[in-house]
Each structure stands twice: as C-alpha cells, then as structure tokens.
Amino acid sequence: MWSRSRTLAVVAVAAVAGLGLAGCGFQPLYGNNTTTATGTKLSEAMSSVDVQPIPGRVGQKVRNELIFANTGGGNAAAPRYRLKIALRERDIQQLVQVTGNAQGQVYQLQARYTLLDVASGQVIHQGQAVSRAPYERFQEVFSNIRARYNAEDRAAKTVSESIKSQLAAYLATT
C-alpha cells in the first residue's frame, strides 16, 4: 500500500518532469498552428502535394484517400511536391482445408512512394507502407468478391494514412 507521502512524491516528480518537457519544443503534428522548418503551415505544405494517378481500382482508392486527407476536401494549393506511388498486391491463403480450398485469405497491399520537388525534379523523400486485411471466403461468388473489395478498401485506407503520416513528419522537419 502506498503511503500519502510516497504518492505526493510521485506526483511532484511527474509535475517537475512535465514542466521540463514543456519547453522542449514538442508540438503536435496535426495541430492548427503546426509549421514546417521553413515557417509555412504544415496543412499548406500537405495540400501542395500533387498525388500522381495510380493504376487500378485500389490505386484510385489510395490516391483519393490521400488527396482528401491532404486537402481536407478543399482546393489543393499550387503543387510544390509530386508524389509517385507504386502498389503491389498479394493474396495470402489462410486456413487451407484438406481439399485444398482456403477458408480465409489475407489481402496484402504494399506501397512504395517517392516525393519529388516540382521545381528541381529531384527526389527529396522515399518510403513505403504496408497493410494486411484479412477476409473470409464463402461458397457464393458474389460474397467472395464483396469480401475482397472490402479488404482492398480497408488496406487502401491504412496505406494512405501511413503515407500521409510519413509525409507530414518529413515535411514538418524540412
């Protein structure tokens, strides 16, 4: 059992540590007043990222998610950066029965991206994001197609959120 003095000591240490961290320059990544190292608002820098078209249904989903996340549904700023994304899709069979049929599958989406400076054409940042979305297989064909589409949509959303976070972290420090 903790005594009252011990509890007060822990609270005092936590308060001193909190005060020490208050001046360390920490700022939230998605705050209203978050600025980049150059002094521009992070939201403006993110809205100036031109997301290039990505082939396929899943590619279009990733692109749409990124555009909406970067602009908030508003108008995009004049492009200062160009984002190129290459996707790789894969199905991993799970729960394989004796007959060879798989009851469950995992849809894996891997994205490799490159951020270029529009003015110079130089690559300024590269990265990747991976998402896995499980789904069940059924006897009905339509159910299988619908389950696969749902898994693709979930994976596309996760990948786009990961890319957005990586870009925001990079742009906040440059």
Residue frames as a rotation matrix with the C-alpha (Angstrom) as fourth column:
MET 1
0.585 0.811 0.000 0.00
0.811 -0.585 0.000 0.00
0.000 0.000 -1.000 0.00
TRP 2
-0.259 -0.658 0.707 1.35
0.621 -0.674 -0.400 3.38
0.740 0.335 0.583 -0.93
SER 3
-0.194 0.161 -0.968 1.62
0.875 -0.418 -0.245 5.96
-0.444 -0.894 -0.060 1.78
ARG 4
0.810 0.583 -0.072 0.38
0.511 -0.760 -0.401 9.51
-0.288 0.288 -0.913 1.31
SER 5
0.419 -0.726 -0.545 3.91
-0.371 -0.685 0.627 10.97
-0.829 -0.061 -0.556 1.28
ARG 6
-0.522 -0.601 0.605 5.05
0.273 0.554 0.787 8.48
-0.808 0.576 -0.125 -1.35
THR 7
0.187 0.698 0.691 2.08
0.954 0.037 -0.297 9.38
-0.233 0.715 -0.659 -3.58
LEU 8
0.890 0.113 -0.442 2.84
0.097 -0.994 -0.058 13.09
-0.446 0.009 -0.895 -3.19
ALA 9
-0.051 -0.988 -0.143 6.48
-0.245 -0.126 0.961 12.45
-0.968 0.084 -0.236 -4.10
VAL 10
-0.440 -0.055 0.896 5.47
0.724 0.569 0.390 10.64
-0.532 0.820 -0.211 -7.30
VAL 11
0.620 0.732 0.281 3.09
0.773 -0.508 -0.380 13.46
-0.135 0.453 -0.881 -8.24
ALA 12
0.677 -0.436 -0.593 5.81
-0.180 -0.879 0.441 16.06
-0.714 -0.192 -0.673 -7.56
VAL 13
-0.419 -0.864 0.279 8.33
0.058 0.281 0.958 14.22
-0.906 0.418 -0.068 -9.75
ALA 14
-0.158 0.446 0.881 5.77
0.951 0.310 0.013 13.91
-0.267 0.840 -0.473 -12.54
ALA 15
0.842 0.496 -0.213 4.97
0.446 -0.861 -0.244 17.63
-0.305 0.110 -0.946 -12.31
VAL 16
0.260 -0.839 -0.477 8.66
-0.320 -0.541 0.778 18.60
-0.911 -0.050 -0.409 -12.49
ALA 17
-0.573 -0.449 0.685 9.17
0.424 0.554 0.717 16.28
-0.701 0.701 -0.127 -15.48
GLY 18
0.275 0.780 0.562 6.12
0.941 -0.098 -0.324 17.78
-0.197 0.618 -0.761 -17.18
LEU 19
0.841 -0.015 -0.540 7.43
0.016 -0.999 0.052 21.30
-0.540 -0.052 -0.840 -16.69
GLY 20
-0.174 -0.984 -0.042 10.81
-0.174 -0.011 0.985 20.25
-0.969 0.178 -0.169 -18.07
LEU 21
-0.499 0.034 0.866 9.20
0.740 0.536 0.406 18.88
-0.450 0.843 -0.293 -21.22
ALA 22
0.542 0.813 -0.214 7.05
0.595 -0.550 -0.585 21.97
-0.593 0.190 -0.782 -21.73
GLY 23
0.562 -0.374 -0.738 9.97
-0.478 -0.875 0.080 23.92
-0.675 0.307 -0.671 -23.15
CYS 24
-0.214 -0.739 0.639 11.44
0.140 0.624 0.769 21.15
-0.967 0.253 -0.030 -25.33
GLY 25
-0.617 -0.027 -0.787 9.73
-0.674 -0.499 0.545 22.37
-0.408 0.866 0.289 -28.50
PHE 26
-0.829 0.394 0.397 7.32
0.466 0.879 0.100 19.47
-0.310 0.268 -0.912 -28.84
GLN 27
-0.477 0.760 -0.440 4.35
-0.735 -0.620 -0.274 20.34
-0.482 0.193 0.855 -30.99
PRO 28
0.088 0.580 0.810 1.55
0.057 0.809 -0.585 18.12
-0.994 0.098 0.038 -32.27
LEU 29
-0.771 -0.465 0.435 1.94
0.389 0.197 0.900 17.00
-0.504 0.863 0.029 -35.88
TYR 30
-0.464 0.680 0.568 -1.63
0.764 -0.019 0.645 17.83
0.449 0.733 -0.511 -36.91
GLY 31
-0.211 0.360 -0.909 -2.24
0.728 -0.563 -0.392 20.92
-0.653 -0.744 -0.143 -34.76
ASN 32
0.765 0.607 0.214 -3.82
0.604 -0.561 -0.566 24.05
-0.224 0.562 -0.796 -36.24
ASN 33
0.868 -0.454 -0.201 -0.64
-0.461 -0.887 0.014 26.08
-0.185 0.080 -0.980 -35.87
THR 34
0.436 -0.740 0.512 1.87
0.382 0.667 0.639 23.38
-0.815 -0.083 0.574 -36.79
THR 35
0.780 -0.253 -0.572 4.56
-0.582 -0.631 -0.513 24.85
-0.231 0.733 -0.640 -39.02
THR 36
0.813 -0.582 0.022 7.38
0.515 0.701 -0.494 23.39
0.272 0.413 0.869 -41.04
ALA 37
0.112 -0.874 -0.473 11.03
0.857 -0.157 0.492 24.30
-0.504 -0.460 0.731 -40.53
THR 38
-0.669 -0.350 0.655 10.67
0.689 -0.623 0.370 26.94
0.279 0.699 0.658 -43.26
GLY 39
-0.908 0.303 -0.289 7.79
-0.045 -0.757 -0.652 28.61
-0.416 -0.579 0.701 -41.40
THR 40
-0.541 0.776 -0.324 4.90
-0.638 -0.128 0.759 27.60
0.548 0.617 0.565 -43.66
LYS 41
0.059 0.657 0.752 1.90
-0.913 0.340 -0.226 25.84
-0.405 -0.673 0.619 -42.18
LEU 42
-0.785 -0.355 0.508 2.03
-0.221 0.926 0.305 22.08
-0.579 0.127 -0.805 -42.41
SER 43
0.113 0.910 0.398 -1.53
0.356 0.337 -0.871 21.98
-0.927 0.241 -0.286 -43.76
GLU 44
0.665 0.065 -0.744 -0.45
-0.559 -0.618 -0.553 24.24
-0.496 0.783 -0.374 -46.66
ALA 45
-0.412 -0.885 -0.216 2.61
-0.860 0.300 0.413 22.08
-0.301 0.356 -0.885 -47.36
MET 46
-0.620 0.231 0.750 0.46
0.121 0.972 -0.199 18.93
-0.775 -0.033 -0.631 -47.35
SER 47
0.478 0.878 0.040 -2.13
0.214 -0.072 -0.974 20.46
-0.852 0.474 -0.222 -49.70
SER 48
0.436 -0.384 -0.814 0.66
-0.821 -0.541 -0.184 21.35
-0.369 0.748 -0.551 -52.15
VAL 49
-0.608 -0.575 0.548 1.48
-0.313 0.808 0.500 17.65
-0.729 0.133 -0.671 -52.69
ASP 50
0.096 0.577 -0.811 0.33
-0.994 0.017 -0.105 16.58
-0.047 0.816 0.576 -56.17
VAL 51
-0.171 -0.070 0.983 -0.58
-0.299 0.954 0.016 12.88
-0.939 -0.291 -0.184 -55.95
GLN 52
-0.643 -0.166 -0.748 0.03
-0.763 0.055 0.644 11.29
-0.065 0.985 -0.162 -59.34
PRO 53
0.459 0.860 -0.223 -2.56
-0.878 0.477 0.033 8.83
0.134 0.181 0.974 -60.77
ILE 54
-0.614 -0.541 0.574 -2.10
-0.632 0.773 0.052 5.21
-0.472 -0.331 -0.817 -59.69
PRO 55
-0.533 0.424 -0.732 -3.38
-0.606 0.412 0.680 2.42
0.590 0.807 0.037 -61.98
GLY 56
-0.651 0.343 -0.677 -6.23
0.394 0.915 0.085 0.14
0.649 -0.211 -0.731 -60.89
ARG 57
0.389 0.913 0.120 -9.19
0.226 -0.221 0.949 0.32
0.893 -0.342 -0.293 -58.56
VAL 58
0.586 -0.234 -0.775 -7.08
0.809 0.120 0.576 0.07
-0.042 -0.965 0.259 -55.40
GLY 59
-0.543 -0.830 0.130 -4.65
0.840 -0.540 0.058 2.66
0.022 0.140 0.990 -56.75
GLN 60
-0.335 0.515 0.789 -7.50
0.182 -0.786 0.590 5.08
0.925 0.341 0.169 -57.35
LYS 61
0.710 0.608 -0.355 -8.77
0.415 0.047 0.909 4.45
0.569 -0.793 -0.219 -53.82
VAL 62
0.122 -0.764 -0.633 -5.32
0.965 -0.059 0.257 5.18
-0.234 -0.642 0.730 -52.31
ARG 63
-0.721 -0.415 0.556 -4.98
0.597 -0.779 0.193 8.33
0.353 0.470 0.809 -54.41
ASN 64
0.069 0.847 0.527 -8.45
0.161 -0.530 0.832 9.61
0.985 0.028 -0.173 -53.48
GLU 65
0.713 0.152 -0.685 -7.82
0.669 0.146 0.729 8.96
0.211 -0.978 0.002 -49.77
LEU 66
-0.246 -0.909 -0.337 -4.52
0.940 -0.308 0.144 10.86
-0.235 -0.281 0.931 -49.93
ILE 67
-0.625 0.059 0.779 -5.95
0.394 -0.837 0.380 13.82
0.674 0.544 0.500 -51.81
PHE 68
0.456 0.871 0.183 -8.81
0.193 -0.297 0.935 14.13
0.869 -0.391 -0.304 -49.35
ALA 69
0.590 -0.291 -0.753 -6.50
0.807 0.167 0.567 13.75
-0.039 -0.942 0.333 -46.35
ASN 70
-0.472 -0.882 0.018 -4.06
0.878 -0.468 0.099 16.35
-0.079 0.062 0.995 -47.68
THR 71
-0.781 0.186 0.596 -6.63
0.132 -0.884 0.448 18.97
0.611 0.429 0.666 -48.66
GLY 72
-0.839 0.532 -0.115 -9.44
0.113 -0.037 -0.993 18.24
-0.532 -0.846 -0.029 -46.21
GLY 73
-0.047 0.849 0.527 -11.84
0.891 0.274 -0.362 18.20
-0.451 0.452 -0.769 -49.13
GLY 74
0.567 0.205 -0.797 -10.94
0.005 -0.969 -0.245 21.75
-0.823 0.135 -0.551 -50.12
ASN 75
0.961 -0.253 -0.111 -8.96
-0.156 -0.164 -0.974 23.09
0.229 0.953 -0.197 -53.03
ALA 76
0.509 -0.857 -0.083 -5.38
0.837 0.470 0.281 21.99
-0.202 -0.213 0.956 -53.39
ALA 77
0.519 -0.455 -0.724 -2.61
-0.177 -0.886 0.429 24.57
-0.836 -0.095 -0.541 -53.28
ALA 78
0.676 -0.397 -0.620 -0.25
-0.703 -0.098 -0.704 25.11
0.219 0.913 -0.346 -56.20
PRO 79
0.954 -0.251 -0.162 1.86
0.275 0.949 0.151 21.95
0.116 -0.188 0.975 -56.43
ARG 80
0.470 -0.865 0.175 5.30
-0.883 -0.464 0.077 22.21
0.014 -0.191 -0.982 -54.82
TYR 81
-0.547 -0.583 0.601 5.78
-0.603 0.772 0.200 18.45
-0.581 -0.254 -0.774 -54.49
ARG 82
0.141 0.534 -0.834 4.91
-0.882 0.450 0.139 15.49
0.450 0.716 0.535 -56.70
LEU 83
-0.212 -0.122 0.970 4.10
-0.728 0.681 -0.074 12.13
-0.651 -0.722 -0.233 -55.10
LYS 84
-0.034 0.127 -0.991 4.54
-0.814 0.573 0.102 8.96
0.580 0.810 0.084 -57.15
ILE 85
-0.066 0.137 0.988 3.24
-0.802 0.582 -0.134 5.70
-0.594 -0.802 0.071 -55.71
ALA 86
-0.367 -0.040 -0.929 3.74
-0.660 0.715 0.230 2.13
0.655 0.698 -0.289 -56.94
LEU 87
0.211 0.561 0.801 1.47
-0.937 0.348 0.003 -0.56
-0.277 -0.751 0.599 -55.47
ARG 88
-0.676 -0.325 -0.662 1.99
-0.476 0.878 0.056 -4.29
0.563 0.353 -0.747 -55.15
GLU 89
0.217 0.857 0.467 -0.95
-0.975 0.168 0.145 -6.52
0.046 -0.487 0.872 -54.25
ARG 90
-0.713 -0.443 -0.544 -0.82
-0.407 0.893 -0.194 -10.08
0.571 0.083 -0.817 -52.94
ASP 91
0.496 0.848 0.186 -3.25
-0.736 0.298 0.608 -12.67
0.460 -0.439 0.772 -51.57
ILE 92
-0.734 -0.674 0.084 -2.07
-0.593 0.575 -0.563 -14.95
0.331 -0.463 -0.822 -48.78
GLN 93
0.146 0.818 -0.556 -4.18
-0.288 0.572 0.768 -18.06
0.946 0.048 0.319 -48.22
GLN 94
-0.674 -0.238 0.699 -5.02
-0.728 0.058 -0.683 -18.93
0.122 -0.970 -0.212 -44.64
LEU 95
-0.199 0.630 0.751 -6.86
-0.602 0.526 -0.601 -21.88
-0.773 -0.572 0.274 -43.09
VAL 96
-0.341 0.010 -0.940 -6.31
-0.884 0.338 0.324 -24.26
0.321 0.941 -0.107 -46.00
GLN 97
0.464 0.615 0.637 -8.53
-0.753 0.653 -0.082 -27.34
-0.466 -0.442 0.766 -45.75
VAL 98
-0.191 -0.497 0.847 -7.59
-0.016 0.864 0.503 -30.90
-0.981 0.082 -0.173 -46.73
THR 99
0.530 0.497 0.687 -9.41
0.661 0.265 -0.702 -30.39
-0.531 0.826 -0.188 -50.06
GLY 100
-0.436 -0.782 0.445 -7.08
0.899 -0.357 0.254 -27.50
-0.040 0.511 0.859 -50.90
ASN 101
0.269 0.618 0.739 -9.70
0.539 -0.733 0.416 -24.76
0.798 0.286 -0.530 -50.50
ALA 102
-0.833 -0.538 -0.132 -8.80
0.439 -0.496 -0.749 -21.77
0.337 -0.682 0.649 -48.39
GLN 103
0.171 0.927 -0.335 -11.45
0.970 -0.099 0.221 -20.51
0.171 -0.362 -0.916 -45.97
GLY 104
0.783 0.054 -0.620 -9.65
0.291 -0.912 0.289 -17.32
-0.550 -0.407 -0.730 -45.18
GLN 105
0.248 -0.730 0.637 -7.31
0.878 -0.109 -0.466 -15.04
0.410 0.674 0.614 -47.05
VAL 106
0.285 -0.258 -0.923 -5.22
0.501 -0.781 0.373 -12.01
-0.817 -0.569 -0.094 -46.25
TYR 107
0.730 -0.040 0.683 -5.02
0.602 -0.435 -0.670 -9.23
0.323 0.900 -0.293 -48.80
GLN 108
0.147 -0.774 -0.615 -1.64
0.697 -0.360 0.620 -7.51
-0.702 -0.520 0.487 -48.61
LEU 109
0.848 0.096 0.522 -1.03
0.444 -0.667 -0.599 -4.10
0.291 0.739 -0.608 -50.13
GLN 110
0.103 -0.888 -0.449 2.48
0.778 -0.209 0.592 -2.71
-0.620 -0.410 0.669 -50.32
ALA 111
0.930 0.200 0.308 3.15
0.346 -0.759 -0.552 0.83
0.124 0.620 -0.775 -51.49
ARG 112
-0.167 -0.961 -0.219 6.49
0.899 -0.240 0.366 2.39
-0.404 -0.136 0.905 -52.37
TYR 113
0.840 0.525 0.136 6.41
0.539 -0.779 -0.320 6.12
-0.062 0.342 -0.938 -52.79
THR 114
-0.385 -0.913 0.133 8.72
0.923 -0.378 0.072 8.86
-0.015 0.151 0.988 -53.99
LEU 115
0.695 0.522 -0.495 8.30
0.535 -0.835 -0.130 12.55
-0.481 -0.174 -0.859 -53.20
LEU 116
-0.202 -0.742 0.639 9.82
0.972 -0.234 0.036 14.91
0.123 0.629 0.768 -55.75
ASP 117
-0.243 0.050 -0.969 10.37
0.254 -0.960 -0.113 18.65
-0.936 -0.274 0.221 -55.66
VAL 118
0.651 0.594 0.473 8.41
0.602 -0.024 -0.798 20.07
-0.463 0.804 -0.373 -58.60
ALA 119
0.838 -0.314 -0.447 10.85
-0.418 -0.896 -0.153 22.95
-0.352 0.315 -0.881 -59.21
SER 120
-0.092 -0.990 -0.111 14.02
-0.909 0.038 0.416 20.86
-0.407 0.139 -0.903 -59.39
GLY 121
0.526 0.348 -0.776 12.61
-0.675 0.726 -0.132 17.43
0.517 0.593 0.617 -60.23
GLN 122
-0.556 -0.824 -0.114 14.87
-0.520 0.451 -0.726 15.93
0.649 -0.344 -0.678 -57.55
VAL 123
0.288 0.549 -0.784 13.79
0.357 0.698 0.620 13.09
0.888 -0.459 0.005 -55.27
ILE 124
-0.244 -0.365 0.898 13.60
-0.613 -0.660 -0.434 14.52
0.752 -0.657 -0.063 -51.76
HIS 125
-0.368 0.151 0.917 11.99
-0.829 0.394 -0.397 11.66
-0.421 -0.907 -0.019 -49.83
GLN 126
-0.299 0.288 -0.910 11.20
-0.523 0.748 0.409 7.97
0.798 0.598 -0.073 -50.31
GLY 127
-0.606 0.103 0.789 9.35
-0.725 0.337 -0.601 5.46
-0.328 -0.936 -0.130 -48.21
GLN 128
-0.665 0.441 -0.602 6.97
-0.121 0.733 0.670 2.55
0.737 0.518 -0.434 -48.10
ALA 129
-0.390 0.636 0.666 3.79
-0.888 -0.066 -0.456 1.45
-0.245 -0.769 0.590 -46.38
VAL 130
-0.823 0.129 -0.553 2.27
-0.096 0.928 0.359 -2.00
0.560 0.349 -0.751 -45.95
SER 131
-0.299 0.778 0.553 -1.19
-0.925 -0.096 -0.367 -3.12
-0.232 -0.621 0.748 -44.91
ARG 132
-0.941 0.105 -0.321 -2.77
0.012 0.960 0.280 -6.52
0.337 0.260 -0.905 -44.48
ALA 133
-0.356 0.900 0.250 -6.53
-0.925 -0.301 -0.231 -7.02
-0.133 -0.314 0.940 -44.41
PRO 134
-0.954 0.017 0.298 -7.99
0.012 1.000 -0.020 -10.46
-0.298 -0.015 -0.954 -43.68
TYR 135
-0.198 0.945 -0.259 -11.23
-0.974 -0.219 -0.058 -11.66
-0.111 0.241 0.964 -45.21
GLU 136
-0.333 0.190 0.924 -13.25
-0.217 0.938 -0.271 -14.87
-0.918 -0.291 -0.271 -45.33
ARG 137
-0.821 0.093 -0.563 -14.10
-0.546 0.160 0.823 -16.92
0.166 0.983 -0.081 -48.39
PHE 138
-0.193 0.867 0.460 -17.59
-0.541 0.297 -0.786 -18.30
-0.818 -0.401 0.412 -48.91
GLN 139
-0.309 0.197 0.931 -19.43
0.590 0.807 0.025 -20.64
-0.746 0.557 -0.365 -51.28
GLU 140
0.703 0.688 0.180 -21.13
0.591 -0.424 -0.686 -17.74
-0.396 0.589 -0.705 -53.08
VAL 141
-0.085 -0.763 0.641 -19.07
0.970 -0.210 -0.121 -15.94
0.227 0.612 0.758 -55.71
PHE 142
0.345 0.281 0.896 -20.63
0.231 -0.950 0.209 -12.53
0.910 0.135 -0.392 -55.05
SER 143
0.998 0.020 -0.051 -19.82
0.053 -0.159 0.986 -12.81
0.012 -0.987 -0.160 -51.33
ASN 144
0.323 -0.946 0.038 -16.18
0.856 0.309 0.414 -13.56
-0.403 -0.101 0.910 -52.15
ILE 145
-0.132 -0.336 0.932 -15.96
0.772 -0.625 -0.116 -10.56
0.622 0.705 0.342 -54.50
ARG 146
0.649 0.468 0.599 -17.60
0.013 -0.795 0.607 -8.26
0.760 -0.386 -0.522 -51.95
ALA 147
0.905 -0.357 -0.230 -15.31
0.307 0.177 0.935 -9.52
-0.293 -0.917 0.270 -49.15
ARG 148
0.020 -0.939 0.343 -12.24
0.993 0.060 0.107 -8.98
-0.121 0.339 0.933 -51.33
TYR 149
0.057 0.075 0.996 -13.34
0.474 -0.880 0.039 -5.44
0.879 0.470 -0.086 -52.26
ASN 150
0.929 0.318 0.188 -13.91
-0.026 -0.453 0.891 -4.65
0.369 -0.833 -0.412 -48.61
ALA 151
0.596 -0.783 -0.179 -10.42
0.636 0.325 0.700 -5.92
-0.490 -0.531 0.692 -47.73
GLU 152
-0.137 -0.632 0.763 -8.92
0.937 -0.332 -0.107 -3.87
0.321 0.700 0.637 -50.59
ASP 153
0.418 0.392 0.819 -10.70
0.182 -0.920 0.347 -0.73
0.890 0.003 -0.456 -49.35
ARG 154
0.993 -0.063 -0.100 -9.51
0.094 -0.094 0.991 -1.25
-0.072 -0.994 -0.088 -45.77
ALA 155
0.263 -0.961 0.088 -5.94
0.866 0.275 0.418 -1.85
-0.426 -0.034 0.904 -46.89
ALA 156
-0.048 -0.239 0.970 -6.00
0.761 -0.638 -0.119 1.21
0.647 0.733 0.212 -49.18
LYS 157
0.777 0.389 0.495 -7.20
-0.009 -0.778 0.628 3.41
0.630 -0.492 -0.601 -46.32
THR 158
0.855 -0.490 -0.169 -4.50
0.298 0.198 0.934 2.12
-0.424 -0.849 0.316 -43.98
VAL 159
0.014 -0.883 0.470 -1.75
0.990 0.078 0.117 2.57
-0.140 0.463 0.875 -46.58
SER 160
0.151 0.078 0.985 -2.88
0.507 -0.862 -0.009 6.09
0.849 0.501 -0.170 -47.41
GLU 161
0.964 0.199 0.178 -2.95
-0.057 -0.499 0.865 7.04
0.261 -0.843 -0.470 -43.71
SER 162
0.569 -0.819 -0.077 0.55
0.612 0.359 0.705 5.66
-0.550 -0.448 0.705 -43.27
ILE 163
-0.133 -0.600 0.789 1.88
0.949 -0.306 -0.073 7.57
0.285 0.739 0.610 -46.28
LYS 164
0.526 0.399 0.751 0.18
0.220 -0.917 0.333 10.75
0.821 -0.010 -0.570 -45.08
SER 165
0.980 -0.167 -0.111 1.76
0.087 -0.144 0.986 10.42
-0.180 -0.976 -0.126 -41.63
GLN 166
0.220 -0.958 0.182 5.20
0.856 0.279 0.436 9.78
-0.469 0.060 0.881 -43.10
LEU 167
-0.062 -0.193 0.979 4.91
0.785 -0.616 -0.071 12.75
0.617 0.764 0.189 -45.45
ALA 168
0.792 0.415 0.447 3.66
0.065 -0.785 0.616 15.04
0.607 -0.459 -0.649 -42.68
ALA 169
0.795 -0.563 -0.227 6.54
0.350 0.119 0.929 14.01
-0.496 -0.818 0.291 -40.43
TYR 170
-0.089 -0.859 0.504 9.02
0.980 0.015 0.198 14.65
-0.177 0.512 0.841 -43.24
LEU 171
0.045 0.161 0.986 7.52
0.596 -0.796 0.103 17.99
0.802 0.583 -0.132 -44.32
ALA 172
0.944 0.329 -0.021 7.28
0.198 -0.514 0.835 19.20
0.264 -0.792 -0.550 -40.71
THR 173
0.550 -0.804 -0.225 11.05
0.435 0.045 0.899 18.85
-0.713 -0.592 0.375 -40.36
THR 174
-0.290 -0.688 0.665 12.08
0.944 -0.091 0.317 20.42
-0.158 0.720 0.676 -43.67
